[in-house]
Amino acid sequence: MKAKYEALLEQLHKINDVEKAMAVLQWDQETNMPAQSAGRRVAQLTTLSEIAHRMFTSTQMGDLLAAAQEEQAQAHYDSTQASMLRVTQREYEDQRLFSAEFVSRKSAVTGTAGAAWAQMRADNNFAGFQKHLEAAVAIAQETAEIRGYETEPYDALLSQYERGMTSAQLRLIFTELKNESVPLLQAIAERSERVNDAMLKQEFPVAAQEAMCRYGAESIGYDFKRGHLGEVHHPFSTSFGRDDVRITTRYAPEYAMSSLFGTMHEAGHAMYEQGIAEDLDRSPLGQGASLGIHESQSRLFENQVGRSLGYWQAHFTKLQSLFPKQLAGVSVADFYNAINKVQPSLIRVEADELTYNLHIILRFELELALINGALKLADLPAAWNEKMQSLLGVAPATDKLGVLQDVHWSQAAFGYFPTYTLGNLYSAQFMESAKQQDPKIEEELATGNNTFLLAWLRENIHQHGNKYDAAEICMRATGKPLSSAPFLKYVHEKFGAIYGL
Amino acid sequence: MKAKYEALLEQLHKINDVEKAMAVLQWDQETNMPAQSAGRRVAQLTTLSEIAHRMFTSTQMGDLLAAAQEEQAQAHYDSTQASMLRVTQREYEDQRLFSAEFVSRKSAVTGTAGAAWAQMRADNNFAGFQKHLEAAVAIAQETAEIRGYETEPYDALLSQYERGMTSAQLRLIFTELKNESVPLLQAIAERSERVNDAMLKQEFPVAAQEAMCRYGAESIGYDFKRGHLGEVHHPFSTSFGRDDVRITTRYAPEYAMSSLFGTMHEAGHAMYEQGIAEDLDRSPLGQGASLGIHESQSRLFENQVGRSLGYWQAHFTKLQSLFPKQLAGVSVADFYNAINKVQPSLIRVEADELTYNLHIILRFELELALINGALKLADLPAAWNEKMQSLLGVAPATDKLGVLQDVHWSQAAFGYFPTYTLGNLYSAQFMESAKQQDPKIEEELATGNNTFLLAWLRENIHQHGNKYDAAEICMRATGKPLSSAPFLKYVHEKFGAIYGL
């Protein structure tokens, strides 16, 4: 007779196959599919999603889970078996909370709100969008009630993306971060003329950008033998299993560096997935631990590696050879400063390493108030503009450049934005610990290489996949809970040096 | 209450979604997937295939079918409803014939035989391959017994690919074809020096080939807004629904014309799928009627359009502009003759329009004898070489260039090869009828255009999808059952003119 655990695993493998098939269809949709086939692709994805959901929430799955848990009752917490059962049980309970009626109603609300958002943003019409946003807030509040929470509804939303994280904890960490970032930003603003990034604002031929992005991803350790670089409108990375983890980027002649750093960002996500232990593949453990931990890997490679002086001292001549006309005569130091220029701006996705978190804190504070009912929708644009002014010292002339800029809220994805800043904080904390634990890492980074760093990440983070929660990963890897201190130390040192503070 | 037919259709739509998801995964496997992920992709495809099979052969499907049939008992034979029920019932009975044990055993046999074939072909070792081929023949014979037949086992295999076609009918048609083709070929061989194709045997830059293939597909009516041209090792076309039908080709500097005619061939298949009526999409009727009818569309566009004098009189200057060095000073007439050169050769996939069918007849006669038990495996290579000599006047020096050249038999795909020649015969019969029914078609083809021809094909063949069997399509479109006469008339006229017979 087949062991109970094996029987469960076989079923989990099959569900994972269906989910990965969906990932392939989604990837194809962005990269190759003719637009006219969009409706048909939605139908295909809906069917696969229903199948996966039905398989996962079936009573058969409940029985398999119960039997396997009984059989593996003595398994050590750290074992693959215990983790598989723990994570699967949690996910099983989560997915069974939502009725088909609710799932379909939520999908209708966000579908309508998403389409309205695209239109109303184009028209700069917040008033027109308001009722859709109200519906999205309401469905998120309903989601929170269904999921349940101890202290406040926002916790239930947050934990969809970052299990175990609470609003209270976020308030604490984000307040520290804000209190130090804002004065630092002001000090930099007074010296903004010290960094000139004019050389980045030229036309960079797309063909050479492709070579540059491939080189950039390869240089930091992305494995092309188990990957693929494609071109899309909105870059992302995706995994069809640890041996096929793809990245995408976007080329525009006037934004050469954003295609490169975007590629490094996606490569960071992808290297995480490529590094998951083989025996976790094709199961609920064969993915990252949380969005925050995932983002820490992308940010670490994009910023702490990709925007470091060591990296560019080693690789700048390569870049110059690809863009001789644009970069001849530019010194490494000037280039390094330029790619790290701090510049308060209106748009989150264009923000630098320091101001990015202020965009997130603004969204966190506003969405918390929306979900708790402390802020009325009609007052949202004014609240947005006021916070922009106090945090970043700039305010948008139109809602299109302000409160209407992101798609996320129309998708009812409240609780999602904080994971971006959590990623930044985790990345600094991981980097600090890695350097402390293995002094060779810092030495090697100074020469533009990161094999020791990657080995540390593989050992302490990547291999574990989804075995542990974000907080557990953080504690195991760094010996401490998440804190804003390492990030603040990092930005003080980095930007202090660049701006002579 | 939902109508019974609608309930059935909803389930058929979902099954079709799963099947099309498999098609996307297979396309991706050939075009983008890193080789290292092959095992994982097999697992994903196996799971989806099991799910689709289970959904389609469930007793729930049987109940839905029975209820819908009762409800639609008065539907006209030609209606979508009646066709849907007829085709689904047939497919349902077919799929339920095979036990899971048999399917998995057959898959194991062909998996092993396929791998052995690749190795033994490389080693030119028929003796080593023989036992695997024996197993493949045995599993095909078992398939025939399970499917059942009236007269001879081969009928049961043939009807997997060309429902309703019989060995007796094929023998008749193929004998007529052979009796006229062989003397025609001999007459041509005596005048082979009249056609010089040296200008095709140069190096053609791949970048210009890409432009050429795109131009070629577009010029005959392939709709890129509902399609995509990709690059692969073994070209194919595939449909994910009528609004996403993709073609692929292969570029090699020394075979420019094979990438172009290969693209036109795949575009012919794809235009068939793009032309299926919208209300048949996402169902068992949303595909071609048979492999033979499918091949008729690819062959028609590759040969009767793509290798016609009218086409090249209109488009040769475009080709010259893409390959000025290679084609400057070449006349249209010389180019037309060159791309139609008849040349008996050892390899099927390199054969011209006339000799191709002789390669197929050889395979048909041999596999018929294998399945009926009239030919022993040990005698197969000698029988192959003897038939090559009598049909084509050439014989291979090694089995690698002879009996070991095709993968199909290792896959137990007996009954498949004839559909290639059926396609050639159907294409000539369709073209003859089209020209008779609409005189504008011939006029327009002489100017290198085919919108009237495509409209005729859409009206008489494409729109019907899988509503009718091949024989029904043929009778409806041409008023006659399939015959070799139109094809023989076509080749006599075409090659008679080229070779001055």
Interface residues (C-beta under 8 A of the other chain):
Chain A: H13 K14 D17 V18 K20 A21 M22 V24 L25 D28 N32 M33 P34 A35 Q36 S37 R40 R41 A43 Q44 T46 T47 L48 E50 I51 F224 K225 R226 G227 H228 G230 F240 G241 D243 D244 D281 R282
Chain B: H13 K14 D17 V18 K20 A21 M22 V24 L25 D28 N32 M33 P34 A35 Q36 S37 R40 R41 A43 Q44 T46 T47 L48 E50 I51 F224 K225 R226 G227 H228 G230 F240 G241 D243 D244 D281 R282
